[in-house]
Each structure stands twice: as C-alpha cells, then as structure tokens.
Amino acid sequence: MVKRTFAVLVENKPGVLSKVAGLFSRRGYNIESLVVSETEDSSASRMTIVVEGDMRILEQVGKQLNKLIDVIKVNDITEEETVERQLCLIRVTTEDQGSRQEIMQITEVFRCHVVDISRKSLIVEATGDEDKVQAVIRSLKPFGITELVRTGKVAMIRGMQ
C-alpha cells in the first residue's frame, strides 16, 4: 500500500465533490484527507486528496479522474517538492495555573497560538506539516485533550509552474 496526494482542479459547482469522492469509494479506498476550496478563479475549486492504496490502481484512479466531465486538471504531486500545511484546533483541559503555564510554553515552542481561553480549557491553533501537528498533539495529550479538529493536507508544488 502507498499513499498518494492528488491536486485536482475542478469546476466550482454542486455535485462535483460527490462525483470525485465516489470514484475512490467505488474502488474501496478510504480518502485519508480531502480539502476543497475555491481558487483565485471563482469558477474553479481545488481539491487536495490524500489516499492510501495499491499503486497500480491509484494510478488508474488518477487517469479516471481526468475523464470526469467537471475535472479540469489532475496532478499526482506525491513525488513533487511541495509546501504542505495542516490546521488543527485542540481544546485542552487546564485544571490549574501550573498546567496552563506548561501548555503556554508548549505553544511557544511549536509556534502555535492560543485562540480561546476559558476557566477550564484553552483552544490551541497549530499549523504546519503533518509531523509538526502530530508532535503538538502528542505534547498536549497528557493535559487532557477534550476536543480536536483538523483539516486535511493542503499542498502546492514549490517554485514556478
């Protein structure tokens, strides 16, 4: 099994996401990460899809994506030099001032931001590559993570195209 990252430019209209996701699900592959957003051109959206599966079949999926009517362009950027980021929001329990201070120190080390403070919890915003986000989560876990939400990977190929 291999992990592939596809950057897919599609028409920005209803139902396109369902068609693209359906292509993977029909082949029995779970999409590990899927991020969709409008591009600099409001008529197009960009999907960054991370999926794990058999290399030969994933290559076929890439080719079949190209055949979908609403798909403008498909790039398998797995082997490319890319800039990758994820966003993660983590609610952490803060029972006392000591734990709150430790959490604040961890956020400084990882260059995270505290985006909400209440009497019993903090919400930490972490951005970075997958390894950094995972490291932040591991570091905060002993304090008691009560809620966690994260985006999938967004990626762009480095340099000029």
N, C-alpha and C positions, 0 to 999 in steps of 0.2 A: 504494500500500500504506500502511496506517495501523496503528498499534499501539494495541490496546485492553486495558484492565485490567478484569477481571470479578471481583467479590466474590460468591462463590456459597455459600450456606448449604445444607448437605445433611444427610441423616440419617447418623449415625455408625454405619455398618455395612459389612461386607465387600462388595466389588464395586462400590461407588459410584464410586470413583475411576476404575476401568476404564470404566464407562459414560460418565462425563463426558469423559474423555480421548478415548474412541472417537468422540464426536461431532465433535471437532475433526479427528481424524486421517482420518475418512471424507471430510471436505471438503478434505483435502490441506494442512491448516495445521499448521505446527510450533508447538508450545507453547514459547515462549521461556522462560517461568518458571512454575513451579507449586509453590505452598506449601500444604500441608494440615495442619491441626491441630484438635484438639478445642477447643470453645469453652467459655464459662463454664457451659454446659449440656452435660453429658456425653453426651446423646443426639444432639447435633448437632456437625458439623465445619464449618470454614470453609475454603474454597478461595480463594486469590488466584491468578488465572490471567492471565498476560500473553501475548498472541498478536498476531502481525502478519498482516495480510491485507487483502483488499478490504473497504471499509467496508460496502457493502450486504450482502455475505454474512456478515460478522461480526455485523451486526445480526440477521440471520436465525438465526445460531447462538445468540445470546443468547435469542431467542424460543423456540428449540427446547430450550435448557437448561431453561427454565421448564416444559416439557412432560414432562420426565423425572420418573418417579414419586418417586424419592428426593430430588429437589431441592425445598427448602423455599422459597428466595428467591434471585433473581438481581439483582445491581446492576451496571450498567456504570458504574464510577467513574472512567473516563478523564477526564472533564471536570470532576470534582468537586475541591474543595480537599481534599487528603489529607495525612496524615502517612505517609511511606513510609520503610522501612528494609530493609537487606540485612545479612547477616552473612557475613564472609569470613575464612577461616583461610589464612594464607600461610606456607609454610616457605621460609626464606631462608638461603642459604649464608653462613656467617661464617668466612672463612679466617683472619682476623687481628683483633686487638683494635681496629684503626682502623675496619675495616668494621663491626664490631659496634657501636662508638660512633656511627657515622653512622646506622645502622639505628635505634638507640635514639632519636636526635634526630628522625628522621623520624616515629617512632611518637608522640613527644610533640607534634609539630606537628599531626598528624592526630588526636590524642587516641585513639590505638589502645592496645592492651595487648599486652605480650609475655606469652604464656601458657605457653611452654615454652622452655627453654634447654638446649642440649647443647654439646659441644665444637665441633661443626662447623656448627650451624644454630640458628636461632631460629624459633619459630612466633609470628606476629603475628595478633592478632584485630582486625579492622576492622569497625565497624558504622557505618551511615549511609545516605544516599541513594545512588543508582547512581553519580552523578558523583563523590562522595567516595570510594567504594570503588574506582572506576576510577583515580582520582588516586593512591591509596595503591599500587595495583598498579603503575602506571607508575613511581612513585618507587622502588619496591623492585626492579623488574626488572633494573637494572644490577648488582645484587649477586648475582643468580642465584636466581631462584625455582625451587625443585625440586619443589614441590607446592602446589596451590591448590585449595580447595574453597569454594563459596559457596552460600548459599541464594538462592532467588528473592526477589522483592519481596513484602513484606507491607505492607498499607496499610489505613488506617482513614480515613473521612471526618472532617474537622475539625468541632468543635462538637457540639452536642446534636442527637440524631436524634429 
